[in-house]
Amino acid sequence: MLDGVASVKKLPKKNILVLGGTSDTEREFLESLSSHPSKPHRQTDRVSRNPPIANQFALGYTYQDVLDAEHEDILARLSLYFLAEPTAPFVGFLKPLLTANTLPECLIVILLDWTQPWLWLRELREWIYFLRQLLASLDDETLEVMRDVMIEWKERRRGGSVAVGSGGGAQEIKDNISIPLGTGEWDEALGVPICVVCQKADKMEYLEKELGWKEEDFDFVLQSLRTVLLKHGGSLIYTSPSAPNSLQALIHSSLGIHSLPNQPPLRHNIVERDKVLVPSNWDSWGKIRVLREGFNVEEMSISWSNDIRSSDVKQRNESRESGDTHDAEEKNGEEAQDDGVRSAVTFFEEVIDNTDRDHLPLKTITLDQRNDPMVEIESLNTQEFLSGQLKAIESIKAEEENSQVEKDGRRDKLGRRSSTEGSRSRDSNRVAEENGRVNDHIGPVRVNMGGIQVDADDMLRKLKDRENIRNPETDTQPLASPDGKSQNDALASFFAGLMKRGGSNSPKAQSS
């Protein structure tokens, strides 16, 4: 009886391997997974106490409890494992998680980021390499279970385990209808169901306004991802941190958790570009072509198969251990050209060209960027660096001394020139001051004309003013005196002569 009670209380356990992303994007994924879209504002004490997450080092871990609609009973427990980089030494960490007992309850989630969409196919190829290496290292019993799991997932296309729908309502597939697999479906099955989550879909507006992306660019990215995931039987979803999404429903449906009452059926969405949802076993080549004409889905599918073929995987793993990743990529590209098939990654990156990397929001450098020789910087020896800095400092010091000498020479020349001009101006000012003092001492020159004292200077000024006033008004020449001088000139000469010889007539002279 105790064994029966223990088996009843035992919670179903589900494992999720979250690959890629950063610490922040992993936390964003957890928040989207824990939130309920139908009741976003209803949070109980049980839901609000989220368990801690340890994702700062190699393999991160946390867990979540799946609650019922009333948030009272626990339906299942999700164990989430996080791995940020597809490096070969981490295979040993994940291998114990994939056993014959846990594999049927396992899901692979790959995180992508809209801040760098041009790296998506390259990142997916890296993770496919990593997963193939991981799954190939499992024991025979686990591999047999893995084949059974894939057969069951393929049969879901015939049985209708996942309810999909279009605009009007749900469209369920009857059990008695056999739908064969279409072209390009499940060609490269990994053995474990996968789900690709493209986060930060709100950055699509930034790409459109700042980098000039158009609708055909977003459609090309979506068509490429759907073609690649169709070969692996994977699902796809776009999420935004500030908008509700169907991530929780997609993950629970992929793990076989369907006990939530009032849960809306999982519906596909390829109309709203920032809320894309493509469930597993729903897509096809025909649906991909309908999105936008001109996309060669067959060529993309063949190129992707050529990129991830087993010979390239082995060569890539060997080159990664030796550290010569870039040469291996070039060799793989040459082999793809020799086979007459273009690389899907190369074609994708040519169309989605990264022309403005410096203006995009930065994120953690990925493994490919670290292996890229254009990004690597070799550090110099300490003594060599210091000696080079010493030479640079000495050259800068010499240039500063030469410029200072030139400045001093120009300053001396300017000083001598300014001193000469200053002495001249001082002499002229001195003469003017002396003349002013003499005139103040002598006083105005007065002339006695018929018993009337006349100021000669004032008379001259008035004559000149009258002359200046009369000249613009008259076009005729003034009458000349017999000696050829005008009357005003004659008067001016007369008073000037009186001033020269009549100095004794001034008041000061008479008083003296």
Disulfide bonds with the S-S distance in Angstrom:
none
